[in-house]
């Protein structure tokens, strides 16, 4: 049994932090949009005497072991379904940058849940897959559905919004990745002065600490940081070639999320 799954990146059209939660996460209000930048998963499963999960892929920036959210998603799926033992192989074709604010890890994990559910004859309902997504992270539920959604809670509560197609481009400093933990910590520590000038609260939280982000914002004042960064997007325009930056021009918004191809 084998399946290939297409896993789109996302951008945050808005991101406002509305409070700290008792579980340590933050409540947010964010409009998320799926875009035409994809990772691809090839998932196969064969009967075995015991469960095995093997990860491999094209990127040397991610671990191919139990630390990877894809592995955690596979384990969670196995625990939830009580299936007979199988050897599961997952190959990750990585096109979405790591630690970039584009939900690359989240979309791969959500794609793993989707793909395994398809391979094994859909033992779980869409609602149950969403429940597993919420256990693994804040962006997985959006990645599963895609399109354009207003997300609340810590990001797992979705409300579909009308789809609007537009072109956009991405730019990311090649050697700068910002974790969500770092960005939210900086947000909590920073005096709330000038926050209202930013569409993304996390951009406001981190931009003063990184010259690379300041350079992008100065040169492209209409650009907006996605998620916790360090990727910026610009709507309807293209970024010029910039030394030391990864650039992806002429992308489009898409009205869907994870799907089999």
C-alpha positions as CSV (number, residue, x, y, z in Angstrom):
1,X,0.0,0.0,0.0
2,X,1.4,3.4,-1.0
3,X,0.1,7.0,-1.2
4,X,1.5,10.3,-2.2
5,X,0.3,13.3,-0.3
6,X,0.6,17.0,-1.2
7,X,1.1,19.3,1.9
8,X,0.8,23.0,1.3
9,X,2.5,25.8,3.2
10,X,0.5,28.6,4.8
11,X,0.9,32.3,5.4
12,X,-0.7,34.5,8.1
13,X,-2.6,37.4,6.6
14,X,-3.1,38.6,10.2
15,X,-1.9,37.4,13.5
16,X,-3.0,39.0,16.8
17,X,-2.2,37.5,20.2
18,X,-5.1,37.8,22.6
19,X,-3.8,36.3,25.8
20,X,-1.8,33.6,27.6
21,X,-3.4,30.3,28.3
22,X,-3.2,28.1,31.4
23,X,-1.6,25.4,29.3
24,X,1.3,27.7,28.4
25,X,0.2,28.4,24.9
26,X,-1.2,31.7,23.7
27,X,-4.7,32.4,22.3
28,X,-4.6,34.0,18.9
29,X,-6.8,35.4,16.2
30,X,-5.2,34.8,12.8
31,X,-6.4,34.6,9.2
32,X,-4.4,31.8,7.6
33,X,-4.1,31.2,3.9
34,X,-2.8,28.1,2.1
35,X,-0.4,28.8,-0.8
36,X,1.0,26.9,-3.7
37,X,4.3,25.8,-2.1
38,X,4.3,22.2,-1.2
39,X,6.1,19.4,0.6
40,X,5.3,15.9,-0.7
41,X,5.0,12.7,1.4
42,X,5.3,9.2,0.0
43,X,3.8,6.9,2.6
44,X,3.9,3.1,2.3
45,X,2.8,0.4,4.7
46,X,3.4,-3.4,4.7
47,X,2.3,-6.0,7.2
48,X,5.0,-6.8,9.8
49,X,5.5,-8.7,13.0
50,X,5.7,-5.4,14.9
51,X,5.2,-1.7,14.2
52,X,8.1,0.1,12.6
53,X,8.3,3.7,11.4
54,X,11.1,4.7,9.1
55,X,11.5,8.3,7.9
56,X,13.7,9.5,5.1
57,X,13.8,12.5,2.8
58,X,15.5,15.2,0.8
59,X,16.4,17.7,3.5
60,X,19.4,17.7,5.8
61,X,17.8,20.3,8.1
62,X,15.3,18.0,9.7
63,X,15.7,14.9,11.9
64,X,14.5,11.5,10.5
65,X,13.7,10.0,13.9
66,X,11.2,10.3,16.8
67,X,11.9,14.0,17.2
68,X,10.3,14.7,13.9
69,X,6.6,15.7,14.1
70,X,5.9,13.3,11.3
71,X,7.1,10.4,13.4
72,X,5.0,11.7,16.3
73,X,1.9,11.9,14.1
74,X,2.4,8.3,12.9
75,X,2.8,7.0,16.5
76,X,-0.3,8.9,17.5
77,X,-2.3,7.4,14.6
78,X,-1.1,3.9,15.5
79,X,-2.1,4.3,19.2
80,X,-5.5,5.7,18.3
81,X,-6.5,3.0,15.7
82,X,-5.2,-0.2,17.2
83,X,-4.2,-1.6,13.8
84,X,-2.4,-4.8,13.2
85,X,1.4,-4.3,13.0
86,X,2.9,-2.7,9.9
87,X,6.2,-1.3,8.7
88,X,5.5,2.3,7.7
89,X,7.9,4.2,5.5
90,X,7.5,7.9,5.0
91,X,9.6,9.8,2.5
92,X,9.5,13.6,2.9
93,X,10.2,15.7,-0.2
94,X,11.0,19.0,1.5
95,X,10.4,22.3,-0.4
96,X,9.0,24.4,2.5
97,X,11.8,26.1,4.4
98,X,12.4,25.0,8.0
99,X,11.7,27.4,11.0
100,X,10.2,29.8,8.5
101,X,6.7,30.6,9.8
102,X,5.2,28.6,6.9
103,X,4.0,25.6,8.9
104,X,6.3,23.2,7.1
105,X,6.5,20.8,10.0
106,X,2.8,21.1,10.8
107,X,1.7,20.4,7.3
108,X,3.9,17.3,7.0
109,X,2.5,16.0,10.3
110,X,-1.1,16.7,9.2
111,X,-0.3,15.1,5.9
112,X,0.9,12.0,7.7
113,X,-2.3,11.6,9.6
114,X,-4.3,12.1,6.4
115,X,-2.2,9.7,4.4
116,X,-2.2,6.9,7.0
117,X,-5.9,7.2,7.4
118,X,-6.3,6.8,3.6
119,X,-3.9,3.8,3.4
120,X,-5.7,1.9,6.2
121,X,-9.2,2.5,4.8
122,X,-10.2,5.6,6.8
123,X,-10.7,4.0,10.3
124,X,-10.9,7.6,11.7
125,X,-13.4,10.3,10.8
126,X,-12.4,13.7,9.7
127,X,-13.4,15.0,13.2
128,X,-11.1,12.4,14.8
129,X,-8.2,13.3,12.5
130,X,-8.8,16.9,13.6
131,X,-8.6,15.8,17.2
132,X,-5.3,14.2,16.6
133,X,-4.1,17.3,14.8
134,X,-4.9,19.5,17.8
135,X,-2.9,17.2,20.1
136,X,0.2,17.6,18.0
137,X,0.3,21.4,17.4
138,X,-1.4,24.6,16.7
139,X,-1.3,24.8,12.9
140,X,-2.1,21.2,11.9
141,X,-5.9,21.7,11.8
142,X,-5.5,24.6,9.4
143,X,-3.1,22.7,7.3
144,X,-5.5,19.8,7.0
145,X,-8.4,22.0,5.8
146,X,-6.4,24.8,3.9
147,X,-8.1,27.5,1.9
148,X,-8.6,30.6,4.0
149,X,-9.6,30.3,7.6
150,X,-10.1,32.5,10.7
151,X,-8.2,30.6,13.4
152,X,-8.8,31.1,17.1
153,X,-7.9,29.3,20.3
154,X,-4.2,28.5,19.9
155,X,-4.9,28.1,16.2
156,X,-6.9,24.9,16.2
157,X,-10.4,26.4,16.0
158,X,-11.3,27.1,12.3
159,X,-13.9,29.3,10.6
160,X,-13.9,29.1,6.8
161,X,-13.6,32.5,5.0
162,X,-14.4,33.3,1.4
163,X,-11.5,32.4,-0.9
164,X,-9.7,35.1,-2.8
165,X,-7.0,34.2,-5.3
166,X,-3.9,36.4,-5.6
167,X,-0.3,36.0,-6.4
168,X,2.5,36.5,-3.8
169,X,6.2,36.0,-3.3
170,X,8.2,34.9,-0.4
171,X,11.6,35.9,0.9
172,X,13.6,34.4,3.8
173,X,17.1,35.1,5.1
174,X,18.9,31.8,4.3
175,X,20.7,31.4,7.7
176,X,17.9,32.7,9.9
177,X,15.2,30.5,11.4
178,X,13.0,31.7,14.3
179,X,11.2,29.1,16.4
180,X,7.7,29.8,17.6
181,X,8.9,29.5,21.2
182,X,11.5,32.2,20.7
183,X,9.0,34.6,19.0
184,X,6.3,34.1,21.7
185,X,8.9,34.6,24.5
186,X,10.0,37.8,22.9
187,X,6.4,39.0,22.6
188,X,5.8,38.3,26.3
189,X,9.0,40.2,27.3
190,X,8.6,43.3,25.1
191,X,6.9,46.5,26.2
192,X,3.7,46.8,24.1
193,X,4.8,50.0,22.3
194,X,4.3,50.3,18.6
195,X,2.5,47.0,18.3
196,X,-0.5,48.5,16.6
197,X,1.6,49.3,13.5
198,X,2.1,45.7,12.6
199,X,-0.4,43.2,11.1
200,X,1.5,40.4,12.8
201,X,2.2,40.7,16.5
202,X,5.1,38.3,16.2
203,X,6.8,40.4,13.6
204,X,6.6,43.3,16.0
205,X,8.1,41.1,18.7
206,X,11.2,39.9,16.8
207,X,12.1,42.5,14.2
208,X,14.2,44.7,16.4
209,X,16.5,41.8,17.2
210,X,17.4,40.8,13.6
211,X,19.1,43.1,11.1
212,X,18.1,40.7,8.3
213,X,14.4,41.3,9.0
214,X,14.9,45.0,9.2
215,X,16.7,45.0,5.9
216,X,13.8,43.2,4.2
217,X,11.2,45.5,5.8
218,X,13.1,48.6,4.8
219,X,13.5,47.6,1.2
220,X,10.0,46.2,0.9
221,X,7.8,48.2,3.3
222,X,4.6,46.4,2.1
223,X,6.0,43.0,3.0
224,X,4.5,41.1,6.0
225,X,6.2,38.4,8.1
226,X,4.4,35.1,8.2
227,X,3.9,33.3,11.6
228,X,6.9,33.5,13.8
229,X,9.2,34.2,10.8
230,X,11.6,34.5,9.4
231,X,9.8,34.5,6.0
232,X,8.2,37.6,4.6
233,X,5.6,37.7,1.9
234,X,4.5,40.4,-0.5
235,X,1.2,40.4,-2.4
236,X,1.0,41.1,-6.1
237,X,4.7,41.9,-6.5
238,X,8.0,40.0,-6.8
239,X,11.1,40.3,-4.7
240,X,14.3,41.1,-6.5
241,X,17.3,38.8,-6.1
242,X,18.7,39.4,-2.7
243,X,22.1,38.2,-1.6
244,X,21.8,35.6,1.2
245,X,18.1,35.1,0.8
246,X,15.8,32.3,-0.3
247,X,13.2,33.7,-2.7
248,X,10.1,32.1,-4.2
249,X,8.2,34.4,-6.7
250,X,4.9,34.0,-8.4
251,X,3.1,31.7,-5.9
252,X,-0.7,31.7,-5.6
253,X,-3.2,31.3,-2.9
254,X,-5.1,28.0,-3.1
255,X,-8.7,27.0,-1.9
256,X,-7.7,23.6,-0.4
257,X,-5.4,21.9,2.1
258,X,-3.8,18.5,2.2
259,X,-4.8,16.1,-0.5
260,X,-3.8,12.9,-2.2
261,X,-2.1,13.2,-5.6
